Structures are given as C-alpha cells and as structure tokens.
Amino acid sequence: MSPDFFLSIVTTEKIVYEGRVVSLVAPAQLGYLGILANHTPFIANTVSGKIIIKQASGETLTIQSQGKGFLEVLKNQVTLLLTGVSGK
C-alpha cells in the first residue's frame, strides 16, 4: 500500500470529499499541483479546473472546480476550500 494522506474538499455549502488518498492533482494559479504523502507544507491559490483524486484502492475520482479557492498542505493533511464544484 502506498503512503496516504487525509484530504478535505469543502465549499461554503457542503463537504465535497473527505478521506484518505494516495495523490491529488489540483488546478492552481501557476498550473496544476501534484500532492503526495509527506509533501512540504504550503498554501496556494486555486482556479477552475479538474481535481483528480487517487484513492488507495486505485479508484480515481474527478471533480470539476468552479471559481477560485485555496489549498493548504500541512502535516499529511490537505484542505481544499472552493467557491463551487460540479460533478463527482
């Protein structure tokens, strides 16, 4: 099993996703960011685009973000705050 981390994706209206994942790819201002377990702490602005989540089971989920937001990586926890999403 690959190392994993805890991911929370939330909007002002609901929790879109919460759980342990192997990787995350998210759209940021300067391009797509790839996050794996034990990533260096940082904060980034996000933009509209596809969010790709790979779970430990090998299943891949795609969520379409709409608008801007923030991504925080800290101590094997990633929080993605978005203004809106569509699809899951």
Secondary structure, 3 states (H helix, E strand, C coil): CCCCEEEEEECCCCEEEEEEECEEEEEECCEEEEEECCCCCEEEEECCEEEEEECCCCCEEEEEECCCEEEEEECCEEEEEECCEECC
